[in-house]
Amino acid sequence: MEYSIRFILNMERKAFISSFNEIMLKNCFKKKGNTWVNIKSDITKVITLQKSRFGNNYYINYGYIINCLELRSTNMHIENRLHFDNEPKRVHLCNLLNLDNEIDDNKRILEIELMLNEIIFSEMSKINNLDDISVFLKASLNRNDIPIKVKKLFLME
């Protein structure tokens, strides 16, 4: 019995990732593992789907790689996680990304796509080169997350 339950959960996970992949493809991202990339000449836009170690939940991370800078111990030079400061929206996002919650699959994917459009794709559509990254970073209220080598590149120190 335990084996069949695991099999069903794996099928849900595969269907979720497949649906997520379709959203990414519609927005010009190519899949590499659980990472989707949109490569430009100066930058690479990155979105990752990270599975929680503590349940059947996922996190959506996104950010940018600056192609002229070496990546060392991180996946991206500038990294964010899809989240909401608003408590009801934050709880709703967590529920959508928890595959153990009984939410209709089509509704789950549609609502995740709306959130991706509202937060991630709307931001990423404005950032296509180093100048755009510079403007984005200089407008940021919290610069503590920006790696030193990125700050140096954009003369932010």
ChimeraX attribute file (.defattr): number of C-alpha atoms within 10 A of each C-alpha:
attribute: neighborCount
match mode: 1-to-1
recipient: residues
	/A:1	5
	/A:2	6
	/A:3	7
	/A:4	9
	/A:5	10
	/A:6	11
	/A:7	11
	/A:8	11
	/A:9	14
	/A:10	13
	/A:11	12
	/A:12	15
	/A:13	16
	/A:14	12
	/A:15	13
	/A:16	18
	/A:17	14
	/A:18	12
	/A:19	17
	/A:20	16
	/A:21	18
	/A:22	14
	/A:23	18
	/A:24	21
	/A:25	15
	/A:26	9
	/A:27	13
	/A:28	12
	/A:29	19
	/A:30	18
	/A:31	17
	/A:32	9
	/A:33	8
	/A:34	12
	/A:35	19
	/A:36	20
	/A:37	21
	/A:38	19
	/A:39	17
	/A:40	12
	/A:41	11
	/A:42	15
	/A:43	20
	/A:44	18
	/A:45	21
	/A:46	23
	/A:47	26
	/A:48	20
	/A:49	16
	/A:50	13
	/A:51	15
	/A:52	11
	/A:53	8
	/A:54	6
	/A:55	10
	/A:56	15
	/A:57	18
	/A:58	18
	/A:59	17
	/A:60	17
	/A:61	18
	/A:62	23
	/A:63	20
	/A:64	23
	/A:65	21
	/A:66	21
	/A:67	15
	/A:68	11
	/A:69	13
	/A:70	12
	/A:71	12
	/A:72	8
	/A:73	7
	/A:74	10
	/A:75	15
	/A:76	20
	/A:77	21
	/A:78	19
	/A:79	16
	/A:80	14
	/A:81	13
	/A:82	15
	/A:83	17
	/A:84	14
	/A:85	7
	/A:86	8
	/A:87	10
	/A:88	10
	/A:89	13
	/A:90	14
	/A:91	13
	/A:92	14
	/A:93	19
	/A:94	16
	/A:95	17
	/A:96	22
	/A:97	20
	/A:98	19
	/A:99	19
	/A:100	14
	/A:101	13
	/A:102	10
	/A:103	13
	/A:104	9
	/A:105	15
	/A:106	11
	/A:107	11
	/A:108	19
	/A:109	18
	/A:110	14
	/A:111	15
	/A:112	18
	/A:113	17
	/A:114	12
	/A:115	18
	/A:116	17
	/A:117	16
	/A:118	11
	/A:119	13
	/A:120	20
	/A:121	17
	/A:122	12
	/A:123	13
	/A:124	18
	/A:125	11
	/A:126	11
	/A:127	18
	/A:128	18
	/A:129	14
	/A:130	17
	/A:131	12
	/A:132	14
	/A:133	20
	/A:134	18
	/A:135	12
	/A:136	13
	/A:137	18
	/A:138	15
	/A:139	10
	/A:140	11
	/A:141	7
	/A:142	9
	/A:143	12
	/A:144	8
	/A:145	10
	/A:146	15
	/A:147	11
	/A:148	13
	/A:149	14
	/A:150	17
	/A:151	15
	/A:152	10
	/A:153	14
	/A:154	16
	/A:155	10
	/A:156	14
	/A:157	9
